Amino acid sequence: MPAPFAGLPPGVADVGRVHHVAVVVREMTAAVRFYRDTLGLAPGPVVPIPPDRVNIAFLPVGEVKIELVEPTDETSGVARFLETRGEGFHHVCFEVADIAATLTRLASDGVQLIDASPRPGAEGPVAFLHPKSCHGVLVELIEAPGGPAWAGLYPDGFRAPGELGAAG
């Protein structure tokens, strides 16, 4: 199996393919119904992410996904975003081979980080970059499966939130 970033120019290899684009929604059931029934996309399960105070659902579109994000707490960052900007585009997520190394390089280049180190995400190790450094766009990075951060963040193996038997 070829490396996930084989053949990419060196500067692009650090930040690889688009993993997903996130859309904030007021009401998950209505949003899932629209994407499923009107656009014909097949949504995954709606999964609560308690640390972020949101529910999410991924909808695959080719090799990229749309992530629907619904706040569950009116004081969360996503709820504040929804209140001030309404429903719509929230962030773009890029897959990287080594998230810690990418964060170190970006910080040394003067990029303002929201997360200085990777943290567990719904589909693997993630970190966010501040919109102030990304021309107004919230950028999420996710480490490619099997990258170096996986073993440290998931010593007992990765379990997606909502998996049967997964701990809270």
Secondary structure, DSSP 8 states (H G I E B T S, - for coil): ---TTTTS-HHHHSS-SEEEEEEE-S-HHHHHHIIIIIT-------EEEGGGTEEEEEEEETTEEEEEEEESSTTSHHHHHHHHH-SEEEEEEEEES-HHHHHHHHHHTT--BS-SS-EEETTEEEEEE-GGGTTT-EEEEEE-TT-HHHHHH-TT----TT-TT---
